[in-house]
Amino acid sequence: MQRKYLSLITVMLVAIFFSSCQDKEYALPLGKTGLNNDCIKRTLGPNIVGANIEFAYAMALPASEGKIVSSQVVATIAGATGTYLENRSFYTNSSGVDVGITVGSASVTTDVKTMVTFTKDTCAATLRYFYTIPEAARGGSVSFKFSATASNGQTVSYDMGPYTITTMDMKLDLVCTDNKAMYLSIADMALYDAAGAAANAANIDLVYLYRNIAGITFTHALVSPAASTDYLPGVTLPTGVNKSTKMSKTWALNDFNLARLQYGIYIDDVDFKVLDFTNAPNFVINLKAQAGTWVETADGKYRAYIYINAVNNTAPSMTVSIKRYKMK
């Protein structure tokens, strides 16, 4: 009796298995009706005043229901000059290249609103939005409302944010040249020649020089005006240029905003706050491309990261990019 019972269970399980494996008739999934939208933020890393936050805003409705007539973005803080909404819809071709097709007139920005009016008959589009971060947003946050309108009267919207805006500043591609633009001001985020340094002596933090000295690996250097003269060979400092700036050399800290290479490393406000310059020297020598140095000004007002983009030993020069954080 027990064997008969087990055999019956086995037959039932086999029947259930085969019935569950039978093919079911496939039906195409039904598409969404009405006007729909979606949005992604394309840029990564800290949001820095003067830089862009980029979005891709997609909108679509079935062709039988109408077409898109307009799209707009409203920010909580008006963007700086350079803020715009693309009037081209982008797709990626088989080679992985983004291709833009014009679908509307150039965007118009009025205060916090940026708008594109469609001029082509289209029921689906993906527009890029570039928000240039204004000074008014520094240390605060900003949010965005994307929206679209269709010819059938339907509207749809998508909220993005809030996004924190950093307090730090950024300056790209300053070219230091030996015996010319060799005096660097962190306060001004600028380079000066000797005459300019004399006129702005209170703001000069570092001296750039290149020296090819036998038996010493010196080459490209950033040196505090108050450093030992051993590190300023052949340099006669302008009157009043005398600060001692603390420095900490690094290697391969390729901040993406400064280096603009393939690396996904970002220096943010918090990174400056945790630095310790207690025993830091006031000079760095033998700098190379992709090296860098953390800096604290003599008055403790600013901390910065100076990244070396490129060096030239023939016509001695060094290209640097800087992120700067105000401590007090």
N, C-alpha and C positions, 0 to 999 in steps of 0.2 A: 504493500500500500504506500509506503514511504517513497519507493522508487517511482511509482506511478505519479505521485504528487510532484516530485522533483521534475519528472519528464514533462508534465503539463506546464509547469512554470517556465521551463526552458523553451518550449514551443511558443508560449505567449511572448517571451522576451524577444525571440527571433522575429516574430511577426511584427512587434512594435518597432524594432530596429529597421526592418525593411520598409515598413510603411512610412517611417520618418525620413527615409533617404530618397523617397520618390520625388522627382522633379516637380516643382510647382511652376505654373505659367508665370513668366516674368512680365511685369507691367512697369512701364516708364514712370518714374516719380513725377508727381505733378509740380510744376514750377509755382513760385510765389506769384500772387496777384498783387496789383497795386504798386505804388512807388515805394521802393526800398533803398536803404543806404547803409554804408559801413565806412569806417575810418581807421587808419593806423598812423602812428607817429613813426617817421622814418629815421630821424636823427637820434643818436645815442649820446650818452655822456652828459656832463653839466651844461646847463643853459646859461650862456655867458652874454652879457650886454654887448650889443654890436654884432653878434653872430645870429644865425638863423635857426628857428625850429621848423622842421619840414614835416608835412603831413601828406598822405594820399587819401583823398575823399572819393568814394565810389557811390554811384547812384544809378538806379535802373528800374524800369517798369516794362511789362510786356508791350511789344510794338502795337498790338491791337488796342491798347488802352490809351495811347497818346505818346507824347514826346516830352523831353525835358526842355523847359524854357529858361530856367535860371538856376544859379547856385551861388551861395554866399557864405561868408564866415564872419562871425561877430566875436571879437576878443574883449575880455574884460578891461584890458589896457590897450590903448591905440598903439599899433606897431610903429617902429621908426621908419624912416625913408628906406625903401627897398622891399617893403612888405607887399606881396601880391599873390593873387590866385591865378594859376596857369589857365589860359584859354585853350590849351591843348589837352586832349584825352590820351593817356599813355597806355600802351600795351607792350609786352615783351615778346620779341619775335623768336624764331627757332634758334637763332644764334645767341640768345641771351641779351640782346641789345634792346634798350627801352626806345620805343618809337612814339613820337607825339603827332597827333592829328588835330588840326585846328577845328574846334567845334563852336567857338563863340568869339565875341569881341574882347579886346584887352580889358583886364579887370579894372574896376574903378574903386578906389578906397576913399571913404568918407568917414573921418574920425575912426571909430572902432570897427566899422563894417567894410568888408571887401567883397565885391560882387562881380560875377561874370554873367552876361546875357548871351544865351545860346543863339547862334545864327545858322546852325546846321540842323537838319532833321535827324535827331538821334534819340534813342530811347535808353542808352546806356553810356556812361562815361566815368572815367577816373581822373580827377584833376589834382594837381599838386598845389599845395599851399605853403608859401614861405613867409614866416613871420619873423621880421627883424626885431630883435629884442631891444626895447628902448631904455634909456637911462631911468625913466620913471618906474620901471619894473625891478630895478636892482634890489636884491635882498628880499623881494616879495614873491608873489606867485601870479600866474596868469592862466585863465581858462578860455576855452573856445566852444562856440556853438556853430556847427556846420549845418546847413539846410539846403534843400532843393525844392523846386516847384515844377509840376508837370502841367501840360496843356489842358488836362482834364480837371484842373483845380486842386489836385492833391498836393499836399506838402509833407515833408518828412525832415527830421532833424536828428543830429547826433552830437552829444556832448563829449568833449575831451578836456582832461585836466582835473584839478589844477596842477601846474608844473612850477616847481620852485626855481627861482632865478638866483644865480650865485651873486655874491658881492665882489668876487675877484674881477680883475681886468686882464685883458690879453693883448699882446702886441706881436705881430708876426714879421719875420724876415728883416730885422735890423742888421745892416752890414757894417761890422767893425773893421776899420782899416788902420793899420799900424802907422803912427805919426800923422794921422789925419783925423777921421771920426773914431777916436779912441777912448773918449771919456763917456761912460755910461751912467745915466741917472735913472734909478728905479722910481723915484718920485715922479719924474716927467715921462718915464718910459721912452727915453730918447737918447740919441748919441750926439756928442758935441766934439768939435775940434778944439784946439787950445784956446782960441779966442772965445768960443762959445762957453767953454768950461770956466774961463775966468769970469765971464758975465753971470754964470749960474753956479758959482763955486759951492754954495750951500747945499746944492742938490746933487753933486757928483759923488757917486758911491764906488765906482770901479774904473780901473784903467785897463784897456786892452793893449797887449803888446805881443809881438812875435820875435823870438830870439833863437838863433841857431848857434849854440855855444858848445865848443868842443868839450867832450867829456861829461856834458850835462844834458839831460833830456828836458828841455824847457819848452821849446816851440811856442804854441799858442797858449796865452795865459790871461786870466782876469785877476787883477791884483788891487787890493785896497790902497788908496793914496797913503794911508798911514803905515803900510807894511814896511818891513825892512828894505832898505835901498838895494839889497842883494836881489830882490825880486822885481826891481824897477831899473835894470841896467840901462843907462843912456837916456832915461826919462827925466826931464825937468818939469816938475809939476807947476801949473799955473797958480798964482797967488790965491790962497784961501781954499785950495783943494786939499783936504787933509783928513777925510773921514776914515774910520776903521770899520769895514763891513765884514761880518762873519759869514763864512762860506763852508759848504759841505759838498764835496764832489761826488757825483754818482756816474754810473755807466749803464747804458741800455734801458733807461727809464724813458721809453719812447711814448710820451703822452701823445695821443692821437690828434688832439687839436693843434699841438705845436709841430709835431713831426709830419703829420698828414701821410703817414705810411700805413702799412697793413695792420699794425698792432692795435689791440682793443684795450689800451690802458688809458685811464683818464685821471688827471689830478683835479681834485675838487676842493672846496673851501676847507673841509675838515682836515685834509692832509697838511695844510699849513699850520693849523692850530696845535698839532701834536709834535711838531719838530722840537728838537733839543739842540741848541747852539752853545751849550755851556763851555765846551772845550774846543769849539770850532776855530780853525785858523782864519786868517784874513787874506788868503790868496789861494788860487788853484792854478797849476801849471800843467803842461802837456795835455791840453784839451784836444779831443778828436771829434769827428762827426759822430752823432748819436750819444755823445757824452752829455753831461749837464752838471749844474750845480745849484743847490739850494742856497738862498741868500737871506740874511737878516740885516737890515740897515742899522746904522750906528745908533739911531734914536729909538730903535725898536718899533717904529711906526709901520714898516712894511716888511713882509716876507715875500719871497719870489722864487720861482723855479726858472732858471735860464737853460734852455735847451740848445745844443749846438746842431744846427741843420747842416752846415757845410764848413770846410776849412780850405784855404788856399795857401800853399807854402811858397809859390812862385811870386805872386804879387800879394804879399802877406795880408790876409783878411780872414774874417770869420763871420758867418751868418748865424744869427741867434734869434730865437723866438721866446717870449716871456709870458708867464702867468704870474700875476701879482695879487697879493691879498693884504688888505689894510687891517692891521692888528688893533690900532687905536687912533 
